[in-house]
Each structure stands twice: as structure tokens, then as C-alpha cells.
Amino acid sequence: MKRKRRTFDPSFKLEIVNTIKNQGLSVSQVAKDMNLTESTVRRWVQQVGEELVGSIWLWCSMCLPGESWAGPFFVKKDVTALK
């Protein structure tokens, strides 16, 4: 018999990512504690990071009317430097 695929709502995913980021716990430890696979948790962390960069990109584009190309370029450069 096939296992039913589990689904998680976005607030749960964000809570897991926040636990990793704010408490300094490892992905593997949180995955094990929450009975999740590491690859699933890593994907959630990556998705939140991509959404954050996209939000910063959009925000800076809106902050520099007439020069929308400059904002995202500098933000992307700064975010990349933080990695």
C-alpha cells in the first residue's frame, strides 16, 4: 500500500526555517526532531531565502524610481557578499 504524501502549510514551514535561523540549530537536528527529511527542510530554507532576496529586489526597485536597474544590482551584490 502506498504511503500518503504529507502536506505542510506555509506557516509551519516558516516556523521550521525560523527555528533553524533564530536558534542556530542544524537542519539535520530540526529534521530529525520534527520527523521530516533533511532534503525537505533544506528546500524550505532555500525557498525562504529566495523569497527574501526577491522581496528585497522588488523593494529596492520601487525605492529608486527612474533608476530601477540600480537598486536590484546593488542589493544583489550585497546579499551575495553575505553568503
C-alpha positions, 0 to 999 in steps of 0.5 A: 500500500502506498504511503500518503504524501504529507502536506505542510502549510506555509506557516509551519514551514516558516516556523521550521526555517525560523527555528533553524535561523533564530536558534542556530540549530542544524537542519539535520537536528530540526529534521530529525526532531520534527520527523521530516527529511533533511532534503525537505527542510533544506528546500524550505530554507532555500525557498525562504531565502529566495523569497527574501532576496526577491522581496528585497529586489522588488523593494529596492526597485520601487525605492529608486524610481527612474533608476530601477536597474540600480537598486536590484544590482546593488542589493544583489551584490550585497546579499551575495557578499553575505553568503 
